[in-house]
Amino acid sequence: MSLFDDDRPQKPVAHEIGGDLSLLSVDELSSRIDLLQAEIARLEEERKRKSAGRLAAENLFRS
């Protein structure tokens, strides 16, 4: 076993909302921020798609 072996449990790649952040390094925090920003962009794109579909349906029934 090496002097530099890390026996701590590995942190999950996904972010848990409300989880303890005190044990995360700056790099880990940056990675989680990137992950969450990508997820926000994905959610916003889906919301746009659904809003466009809803608007199209409303316009169809108004005609």
Long-range contacts (C-beta under 8 A, 24 or more apart in sequence): none
